[in-house]
Amino acid sequence: MTRMPMPKRKTQCKKSSNFLFSTLLLEWFDQYGRKNLPWQQNITPYRVWVSEIMLQQTQVTTVIPYFEKFIHSFPDVQTLANAAIDNVLHLWTGLGYYARARNLHKTAKIISNDLAGRFPADLAGLMALPGIGRSTAGAILSIAFQSSTPILDGNVKRVLSRYHAVDGHYSDKTIENQLWQLATQHTPQERARDYTQAIMDLGATICTRSKPNCAHCPIQGCCIAFNNNATNVYPVTKKKAILPIKEAIFLIFLTAQGKTLLEKRNNFGIWGGLWGFPEVSKDQEWIKECERQHNFKVASLQEGAKFRHTFSHYHLDIVPYYIQVENIRTILRENDTYQWCDPKQLPQIGLAAPVKKLLKSLC
């Protein structure tokens, strides 16, 4: 990236900081901002909504292939509303935070069935829909409807925290409210779409979490953190909590034909609605229970290597048990909760990352 000439308006910071902030940001965006991301093409409320939900706590490079496949399969809100939840979760597999996908499906049904296929064009209407918070609603309004509405995603929080040297972590409601006030002040009445893209871009590519590229930042002249050599101080970091450790046993039942039993989870929890191996805890007498429930006989059992899967709030240590079963004629019965699958030819269903990893090892 070629170095930009730094703005010569430093003395105006206090006098017209809001105007200067947005003006410099838009000038930078016109020259350096990203304009070819897939969701920046053929902009519609639907495409903006899907992209914003996918981008929550997820990197752009990770989201791009998921977004493209998702839009190819569900090009509009009506198609998504009519889709089976298993198909939606299948395309979300590996992206994590699966409640996002479940809420997408719920919201698509509401928009399709109750709102004549049209997204609300106001903040309250959007925020009434499952999975749409204030920042996501702001992004839809500013990008799709070109309304002067602020957003406050992680990138914007970081930019504003450094620029204004906000003294506190945004998990504190008071600090979050302060940042919302600042975001509102800086959002211009004109070019709301470009401004929203610009401030997200600045946080993603210049004002990064570590080693921000201040030399190329268009607003460094008025940035308090930069001018006080304190970009490593802001935003204020929250002390990391020690994550608790939980343990689960995955039962990998295998038939002589190489099929394995998958169970559909209920629609709650981190993996709600996904398919996986039956899961038990150590103190359960699960061998007898599974034989009784599924009408088969355990022929052999082998404990596999434990491995760890980490969520944002805890570690999950997974112990796989590989179990050969008999009574082939009676065990191949399926229903809405259980199905026997060939790991080499899986149906289009949602799978949690550790389940997908184990299934791949069976091929």
C-alpha positions in Angstrom: 0.0 0.0 0.0 1.4 3.4 -1.0 1.8 5.8 1.9 -0.9 8.5 2.0 0.0 12.1 2.6 -1.1 12.9 6.1 -3.9 15.4 6.4 -2.9 19.0 7.2 -5.9 19.7 9.3 -4.5 18.8 12.7 -5.5 22.1 14.3 -9.1 21.6 13.5 -9.5 18.5 15.6 -11.3 20.1 18.5 -13.3 22.5 16.3 -15.0 20.1 13.9 -13.8 16.6 14.9 -16.9 14.8 13.7 -16.9 16.3 10.3 -13.1 15.9 10.0 -13.3 12.2 11.1 -15.8 11.2 8.5 -14.3 13.3 5.7 -10.8 11.9 6.2 -12.2 8.4 6.5 -14.2 8.7 3.3 -11.3 10.2 1.4 -9.2 7.2 2.5 -12.0 4.7 1.6 -12.3 6.2 -1.9 -8.7 5.4 -2.6 -7.9 2.4 -0.5 -11.1 0.8 0.8 -12.2 -2.7 -0.2 -14.9 -2.6 -2.8 -14.9 -6.1 -4.3 -16.0 -8.3 -1.5 -18.8 -10.6 -2.6 -21.5 -8.9 -0.4 -20.5 -5.5 -1.7 -21.8 -6.6 -5.1 -25.5 -6.5 -6.0 -26.3 -5.0 -2.6 -29.7 -6.0 -1.1 -31.0 -6.1 2.5 -30.9 -9.9 2.3 -27.2 -10.1 1.2 -26.1 -7.5 3.7 -28.0 -9.3 6.5 -26.5 -12.7 5.6 -23.0 -11.2 5.4 -23.3 -9.3 8.6 -24.4 -12.4 10.5 -21.6 -14.5 9.1 -19.0 -11.8 9.9 -19.9 -11.7 13.6 -16.7 -12.9 15.4 -15.5 -14.3 12.1 -12.7 -13.2 9.7 -13.5 -11.9 6.2 -11.3 -14.5 4.6 -13.1 -17.3 6.4 -16.6 -15.9 5.5 -16.1 -15.4 1.8 -16.4 -19.0 0.6 -19.3 -19.7 3.1 -21.1 -16.6 1.9 -20.8 -17.5 -1.8 -22.0 -21.1 -1.2 -24.8 -19.9 1.0 -26.1 -17.3 -1.5 -25.8 -19.8 -4.3 -28.0 -22.2 -2.5 -30.3 -19.6 -0.9 -30.3 -16.6 -3.3 -33.2 -14.8 -1.6 -35.1 -14.7 1.7 -37.9 -16.8 0.3 -35.6 -19.7 -0.7 -34.0 -19.6 2.7 -37.4 -19.6 4.5 -38.5 -22.7 2.5 -35.2 -24.6 3.1 -34.9 -27.4 5.6 -32.9 -26.5 8.7 -30.6 -29.4 8.1 -29.6 -27.9 4.7 -29.0 -24.5 6.3 -26.8 -26.0 9.1 -25.0 -28.1 6.5 -23.8 -25.0 4.7 -22.9 -23.4 8.1 -20.8 -26.4 9.1 -17.3 -25.2 10.2 -18.4 -21.6 10.6 -19.3 -22.0 14.3 -21.7 -20.1 16.5 -24.6 -22.2 15.0 -27.3 -20.1 16.8 -26.6 -17.6 14.0 -27.8 -20.1 11.4 -30.8 -21.1 13.3 -31.8 -17.4 13.8 -31.2 -16.7 10.1 -33.7 -19.5 9.3 -36.2 -18.2 11.8 -36.0 -14.6 10.6 -36.3 -15.7 7.0 -39.6 -17.4 7.8 -40.9 -14.3 9.6 -39.9 -12.0 6.7 -41.3 -14.3 4.1 -44.5 -15.3 5.9 -45.4 -12.2 8.0 -43.7 -9.3 6.2 -44.4 -10.1 2.6 -40.8 -10.8 1.9 -39.6 -7.3 2.8 -37.1 -6.4 5.4 -38.1 -3.6 7.8 -36.5 -0.3 7.0 -36.4 0.9 10.6 -34.2 0.1 13.6 -37.0 -1.2 15.8 -38.4 -3.4 13.1 -35.1 -5.0 12.4 -34.1 -5.5 16.0 -37.4 -7.3 16.6 -36.2 -10.1 14.4 -34.3 -13.1 15.8 -30.5 -12.7 15.8 -30.5 -9.0 14.8 -29.0 -6.7 17.3 -28.5 -2.9 17.1 -25.2 -3.0 15.2 -26.4 -5.6 12.7 -29.6 -3.5 12.2 -27.5 -0.4 11.7 -25.4 -2.1 9.1 -28.5 -3.2 7.1 -30.0 0.3 7.3 -26.8 2.1 6.4 -25.5 -0.2 3.7 -28.7 -1.6 2.1 -31.0 1.4 2.7 -28.3 4.1 2.8 -29.7 5.5 6.0 -27.5 7.5 8.4 -27.5 4.8 11.2 -24.4 4.0 13.3 -22.9 0.6 13.8 -20.7 -0.7 16.6 -19.0 -4.0 15.7 -15.6 -5.1 17.0 -13.7 -3.1 14.4 -15.6 0.1 15.1 -15.2 -0.3 18.9 -11.4 -0.6 18.4 -11.2 2.5 16.1 -13.3 4.7 18.4 -11.6 3.4 21.6 -8.2 4.4 20.3 -9.3 7.6 18.6 -10.9 9.0 21.7 -8.8 7.0 24.3 -11.9 5.5 25.9 -10.9 4.5 29.3 -12.6 1.2 30.0 -13.6 -2.1 28.4 -16.7 -2.2 26.2 -18.1 -5.1 28.1 -19.0 -2.4 30.7 -22.4 -1.1 29.7 -21.4 2.5 30.5 -18.4 2.2 28.1 -20.6 0.6 25.5 -23.1 3.5 25.7 -20.3 6.0 25.4 -19.0 4.2 22.2 -22.6 4.2 20.8 -22.8 8.0 21.4 -19.4 8.5 19.7 -20.4 6.2 16.8 -23.6 8.3 16.3 -21.7 11.6 16.4 -19.3 10.5 13.7 -21.8 8.9 11.3 -22.4 11.4 8.5 -25.8 12.2 7.0 -24.4 11.7 3.5 -22.7 8.6 2.1 -23.8 6.4 5.0 -23.1 3.2 3.1 -19.5 4.2 2.2 -18.8 5.5 5.7 -20.0 2.3 7.3 -17.8 0.2 4.9 -14.9 2.6 5.5 -14.9 2.5 9.3 -15.2 -1.4 9.3 -12.4 -1.5 6.7 -10.2 0.8 8.8 -10.5 -1.5 11.8 -10.0 -4.6 9.8 -6.9 -3.5 7.8 -5.3 -0.6 9.5 -6.4 -0.2 13.1 -5.9 -3.8 13.9 -5.9 -5.5 17.3 -2.1 -5.8 17.4 0.5 -3.8 15.5 -1.8 -1.2 14.0 -0.5 0.4 10.8 -0.7 4.0 12.1 1.6 5.3 9.4 -1.2 4.7 6.8 -4.1 5.7 9.0 -6.1 8.7 7.6 -7.2 9.9 11.1 -3.9 9.5 13.0 -3.5 13.3 13.3 -6.4 13.5 15.8 -6.1 10.1 17.3 -5.4 10.5 21.0 -3.9 7.0 21.4 -1.5 7.6 18.5 -0.5 11.1 19.6 0.2 9.7 23.1 2.1 6.7 21.9 -0.6 4.5 23.6 -2.1 2.4 20.8 -1.1 -0.7 22.8 -3.1 0.7 25.8 -6.4 1.2 23.9 -8.8 -0.4 23.6 -8.5 -1.4 27.3 -8.2 -5.2 27.4 -10.3 -7.3 29.7 -8.5 -9.8 31.9 -8.8 -13.2 30.4 -10.7 -15.7 32.5 -9.4 -19.2 33.0 -11.7 -21.4 30.9 -13.3 -24.3 32.7 -12.8 -27.8 31.3 -15.7 -30.1 30.5 -15.5 -33.7 29.2 -17.8 -35.6 26.9 -17.7 -39.2 25.6 -18.7 -39.6 21.9 -20.0 -43.1 21.1 -19.0 -44.0 17.6 -21.1 -47.1 16.8 -19.8 -49.0 13.7 -21.5 -51.8 11.7 -19.9 -54.4 9.6 -21.0 -52.4 6.6 -19.0 -49.4 7.8 -22.0 -47.3 8.8 -22.0 -45.2 12.0 -24.9 -43.8 14.1 -25.6 -40.1 14.2 -28.0 -38.4 16.5 -29.7 -35.0 16.0 -29.4 -32.6 18.9 -32.3 -30.6 20.1 -32.4 -26.9 19.0 -30.7 -25.5 22.0 -27.1 -25.0 23.1 -23.9 -24.4 21.1 -24.5 -27.3 18.7 -28.3 -27.1 18.7 -29.9 -28.7 15.6 -26.6 -30.3 14.5 -26.0 -34.0 14.0 -23.3 -35.8 15.9 -22.4 -39.0 17.7 -24.4 -39.9 20.7 -22.9 -38.2 23.7 -22.8 -39.5 27.3 -21.0 -38.7 30.6 -18.6 -41.0 32.4 -21.0 -42.0 35.1 -23.8 -43.3 32.8 -24.3 -47.0 32.1 -24.5 -46.2 28.5 -23.6 -49.6 27.1 -26.8 -51.2 28.4 -28.9 -48.2 27.7 -27.8 -48.0 24.0 -28.3 -51.7 23.5 -31.8 -51.4 24.9 -32.7 -48.2 23.0 -31.3 -49.2 19.6 -31.8 -53.0 19.8 -28.2 -54.1 19.0 -25.4 -56.0 20.8 -22.0 -54.5 21.4 -19.4 -56.8 20.0 -16.3 -54.8 20.9 -15.3 -51.5 22.4 -12.1 -49.4 22.1 -11.3 -46.1 23.7 -9.8 -43.6 21.3 -7.4 -40.7 21.9 -8.8 -37.8 23.8 -8.7 -34.4 22.1 -9.7 -30.9 23.0 -12.2 -28.5 21.3 -12.3 -25.0 22.6 -15.3 -22.7 22.7 -15.3 -19.1 23.8 -16.4 -20.0 27.3 -14.9 -23.4 28.0 -12.7 -26.3 26.8 -14.3 -29.5 25.9 -12.2 -32.6 26.2 -13.7 -35.3 23.9 -13.1 -39.0 24.4 -14.2 -41.1 21.4 -15.3 -44.7 22.0 -15.3 -47.0 18.9 -17.9 -49.6 19.2 -18.5 -52.5 16.9 -22.2 -53.6 16.9 -24.0 -56.8 15.9 -27.7 -57.6 14.9 -27.3 -55.9 11.5 -30.9 -56.6 10.5 -32.4 -54.7 13.3 -30.1 -51.7 13.8 -30.6 -50.0 10.5 -33.9 -48.4 11.4 -33.9 -44.6 11.3 -36.1 -41.7 12.4 -36.0 -38.0 12.8 -33.5 -38.2 15.7 -31.2 -41.0 14.5 -29.7 -42.1 11.2 -27.0 -44.6 10.1 -24.6 -42.9 7.8 -21.7 -43.9 5.6 -18.9 -41.6 6.5 -17.8 -41.5 2.9 -21.2 -40.5 1.6 -22.7 -38.1 4.2 -26.1 -36.5 3.7 -26.4 -32.7 3.7 -26.7 -32.2 7.4 -25.1 -29.8 9.9 -22.1 -31.2 11.7 -20.0 -29.8 14.5 -16.3 -29.4 13.7 -15.1 -32.3 16.1 -17.8 -34.6 14.6 -16.7 -33.8 11.1 -13.1 -34.5 12.1 -13.9 -37.9 13.6 -16.1 -38.8 10.6 -13.2 -38.0 8.3 -10.9 -40.3 10.3 -13.4 -43.2 9.6 -13.1 -42.9 5.8 
